[in-house]
Amino acid sequence: MNSSTSKIFEKYTLNNNVEIQSRLVAAPVSLFASDTNVIISDEERDFLKVRGKKYGLYILGAVSVTQDSIAFIGQPIAFTEKDIPALAEKAKLIKANGPKAICQLQHAGVLASKEFTQMQPVGPSSEKYNKILEEKGLLTDDNKIHELTNDEIKKIIQSFAYSAELCLKAGFDGVELHGANNFLPQQFYSKHTNNRTDDWGGSDEKRMNFHIKLIEEVCKIREKFNRPDFIIGYRISPEEPFEDGITMTETLKLVKKLVTMPLQYLHISQNKIFQKARRGEGAGTERLKLIHNETKGKLALIGCGGLRSLDDFNSAMNSGFCEFVAAGCANLLNKDLGILLEAGKGDEINLALDPEHPEKYLIPKELWKACLTSPGWLPPIKGEPQKNIKHEVRFKAAI
């Protein structure tokens, strides 16, 4: 075993005394493959069967908590008891290979699509978006935003909690609350997307309330079932590119609050793991380092972003900026990534996608189509330069 790589395969005990078998995490990647009849599809089954060996945590990506939160084709859901069998089979498949199974719960907010929800997209604020779309001649009945009422906000938070309960009953070892990537919790915290003046907006503290109440209600599910071993994590994006968007100043203020709550880990979503802060407190310093200075000894920190080679994973683990390292593209490209990393077989790790041999990856067809366009959030294609394209987000072009 490579002595450096072996650090990734050291055990780690979370702050709720749950032991994790390694520091390698499967980042939550959407498979675009869930069946509309609320069953696990063969594509999902085939993908999950062959992944996760030697991982500590395996996070199932972007499971929708309400009908109005669905953002893309084939998105998995956790709405009612009818969803438990599909959730249970996914949890069982993940755990069969050794890691703890974590279900990421998501609400897309203004990024939801009426094509899939048959409902209007919702968000913390509406006037700004609708006005800009109208000025550009882009406003339609399908993309007009409905501004959430106080009661509707509370109902969404309860939906997260109920989805967490369904996941617990289905056999998942925990849930990750998706507060990153421009989805609803981030929309509440950002001044760019939240123009409210009530208890859910205005000051940093009030814009933080959605995060706080969400975590509190999900933690009540753990208490309800007397399951202190049930893992609860939270994912955030540290900065936004908009002039009035989130900077490291707001992020560090949020992190200082999150570490006082009964979370087991914080997951930082970035394109590159060692990206430096652009604006605000600590500008010019690695974001992950700034956050780790606040989380150290209180909860675990998961670092991710652009880790594909053996050296990438070793550098991230040896940086001391995080307790876990997450594989997104690398997990798509390598069915046995954990085994190869543990053995130090860096030369056998696939770093790019071979479009001529889809059988090597068992990637579901809709995700495979996206992979062939090689956007920046998916693996590069062998022999082609990777395009610098971020995951398409509605309104970015409009704002």
N, C-alpha and C positions, 0 to 999 in steps of 0.2 A: 504493500500500500504506500502511495506517495505520502510522505510525512506531513506535507502541507495540506493535502486534500483530506487527510484523516480528521482534521478539525471539523470538517463539515459533518462527519459521521460520529461526532461525540453526542452523547445524550444530553438533553436539556430538560430541566424541571420548571414548568410554568408556575406562576405565583398562586395557582390553585392546587398545587402539588400533583399535577398531571405530568407524567414523564413522557417526553417525546423522543423517539428512537434516533433521530438525526436532525441536523440543522437545515436540511434541504426541503424546500417547499415547492409544491406545484402552484404557480400563480394562477389566478382565476381567468381562464380563457374561454370565451363564449364559443360553443361548438355549432350553433345555428342548426341544431339537429333534433330538438325535442318534437315528439309526435303531437299533433293537434288533438288526438284522442286521449290525451293525458296518460300515455304509457311511455315507457322508455323505448326509444327507437333502436333498431339493430345497429345503426351507425354509432350511437352513443355507447351502446353495450360493447361493441368491438373496440372502440377507442379506449374505454376505461379498463377493459380486461387486461390490457398489455402494458399499462403504465402505473407508476407509483412505487415500484420496488426500491427500497432503501430510502424513500422519502420519509420525512417526519410528519408533515402536514400535506394533505392534498385538498385544495380548495376548488369546489365546483362553482363555476363562474355564473354570475348575474342571473339569479333565480328571482323572477318577478313576484312581488307581494300583493299586487292588486291588478285588476283587469285594465285600469287606466294607466298602468306603468309600463306596459310592454313596449319595447323599443325596436325589436328586430325579429325577423323570421326565425322560427324554431326556438324561441326563448323558453326555457323551462319555467314552470310556475309552482307556487306553493300557496294556494288560495283556500282549499277546503280539505276535509278528510279524504275526499276522492283522490287527492294527489299523493297520499301517503305511499301507496304501492310503488309508484314510479320513483319517488324519493328513496324509499327503502331499498330498492334494487340498486340504485346508484351508490348509496352508502355502502351496501354490502360488497359491491364490485371494488370500490376504492379500498375498503378495509381488508379485503382478501389479499392484497399485495403488501400490507403492513402499515401504511400510514394512518394517522387519524383523519377521519373524513369531516371536512368543514364545508358547510353550504353558505355561499355568499348570497345575501339577500339585498335586492335592489329595487328602487323606484326611480324611473327615468325622469319624472317631472316634465319639464317643458320639452324634453327630448323624446318623449313617447310619440308613437306614430298611430294616428287614427286608422291607418290601413290595417293595423293589427288589433287595436283596442276597440274600434267602433265607438270611441268616445273622444271628447275634446282633450287635448293635452292640458295639464294643470301645472301651476308653479306658484312660488311665493308672491310674485308680482306679474302683472300682465300689461299694464299701460305702455311701458317702455318698448316691449317687444312688438306689440301689436301696432304701435305708432310707426316704428321703423319699417316694419314689413309693409304697412300701408303706403308709406312714402316711396318705397321702392316698387310698389305695384305687385307685391308678393303675397299680400294678405288674402287668405281664402277661408272658407268655413272649416276646412280640415286642419289648418295650422293655427287658427286663432286660439290664444291662450286664455284659459279660465283661471282667474286668481282665486286661490284657495281661501275659504273662510276659516275662522278659528275652529269651528266644529269639524270641518273637513280635514284640517291638519291633525287634530287629535285622532280622528278616525284612521288616517294613514299610519300614524305611529302605532296604533293598536293593531293594524294589519301586519306591520313588521313583527310585533310581538306574537301574534297568532301564527305567522309563518314560522317563527322560531320554534313555537310549540310543535307544529307539524313536523319540523325537522328533527326535533328531539324524539318524538314518538316514532319517527321513521328509522331511527338508529344512527343518525349523525352524531359525531362526537362534539360538534359545536357549530356556531354560525359566525360568519364575518359580515358586519354591517357595512354596506358599500356607501361610504361617504366621499368618494373620489370621482374623478373623470367626468365632471360637470353634471353629475346626477343630482337628485333632489336635495339630499343633505348639504352638498356643496352649494347648490343654488341658494339655499337659505343663508349660508354663511358669507357669501360673496356680495359685496355692495354692487357689483355689476348686475346681479340678477335679483337682488332683494332690495326693494324700495319701500318696504313696509315701515310703519311708524307705531305699530302695536307691540305686544309682547314678543313677537317673532321677528322684529326688525328694528332698525335705527342704530343703536350702539352695537359694538362688537359683542358685548355680553348678551344682548337680546337676540342677535342673529345667531348666536351659539346655542340658543335654547332648543332648537330642533334636535341637534346632536345630543344634548344632555337628556332631554325627555325620551328620546329614542332609546338610548342606552339604558336608562332607568327602567323603562317598561319591558325591554327584552330581558334584563336581569331578573325581573320579577318572575319570569317563566322558569328560570333556573331554581328560584326559591320555591315556587309552587310545586315543583316535582322533586324537591329535595335532591337536586343534582349539582352539588358544588363542583363536580368534575366536568360539567358541560362548559366547553370553551367558548368565550365570546371575544371576538376580535373586531377591530375597526380599521377601515382603509381610508386614507386621505391623499389628496393631491396637494403638494406644498405650495405651488404658485400658479397664478393665472397670467396670461399675456396681456390682458386688458388693462387700460390705464387705471380704471377703478376696481380692478380685480384683486384677488387675494395675493398678498406678499408674505414674506417670511415673518414679518412682524405679527400679522394676524394668525399665521399658522402656529408660531411658537406660543402665542397666547392660548390658542385652542389646545395645543399639546399639553400645556401646563395644567389645564383643566381635565383633560382626558386621563392623565396619569393619576388623578385622585379618584377615579371611578373604578369599579370592579371589573376591569378589562384584563384579558390575559396577554393580548398583543396589539400592537399598532403596525399597520402595513402601509408602507409609503410607495405610492404609485408614481413612477418616473420613467421617462424614455431611456435615460442613462443613470446608472446607480450613483455615480460620483458627480452628478450635475451640481453646479454651484448656484447659490442663491443669487438672483438677479437684482432684487430690490428689497428694501426694508432691513430689519435687524440681521446682521451677519452676512450682508451682501459680499460675494466673493469667496465665501467659505462653503464647503460641501453641505448641501441641505441635510443629508443624512447625519452628518457629524453634529450639526446644530441640534437636530431633533434628539439624537442619542444622548446628548448632554443633559437633556431633560428627562428621558425615559430610563436611563441606566439604573438598574437595581429595583425598578418599580414595576415595569412590565417589559415583555420582550418586544424587540423591534425587528420587523422583516424588511429587508432591503431587496429591491428588484429594479430591473431596467437594463436591457442590453447584455445580459449574462449568457454567453453561448459556449465559450471554450473552457477548457480545464483551468487555464490561467485566469480567466475572468472570474470564475467561482472562487478560486483560491485568493485572488486579490481582494475580492469583496469580503470573504470570511476573515481574512487576516487584517483587514483595515481596522477592526475593532469598533466599527460604526454600527454594527447590527449583530443580533443573536442568531438570525436565520437569513438564508439567501434563497431567493425565489427564481424558479425557472419558468418562463413563459414560452418564448419561441423555441428554446432548447428542448422543452418538453414535447412540443409538437414535432420537432425534427428527430428526436431520439426516444424510441420506446423503452430503452434500457438505460436512460441517462444516469440514474443513481448507481447502477452497477458499474458503468464505465468510469464515473467519477471516483468511486471508491477504489477501483483497481488502478487508478492513475493512467487510464488508457486514453489520453487526450487525442491521440492520432486517430482514434476510431469514432470520435464524436462528430456527427454531422453538423456543419456550420451553416449550410445553405440547402435550399430545397431543390431536389432534382425533379423537374416537372414531367420527365419521361417515366418516372416510376412511382406513381401514387400508392402502389401496394406496400411500399416500404414504411408508410406512415399511418395508414388507416385513418386519415383525416376525413371527417364527414364532407359530403359533396359541396354544400353551400360554403363551408369554411375553405375548402380546397379552391373554389372559384375565387374567393377573396385572396387567398395566398398567391394565386397565379398573377394577380395584379401587383403584387409585392409592395403594398403600402408600408409605411415606416413602422407600423405596430405589429406586423407579421414577419415571418422569416424572409430573408433575402433569397432570391432565386439564383441558383448556381450559374455563374458566368455572366450575370447581369448586375449593374450597379443598383443598390437599393434606393428606391424613390423616397424622397423626403416628404412623405404625406402622412399627416396625422389622421387618426380615426375621424371620419366625417361627423361633424356635429352640426345639427340644424341651428341656424341663427348666427353662426360664426361669420358666414358670408354676408349676413344682413346687418350685423352690428359693427 
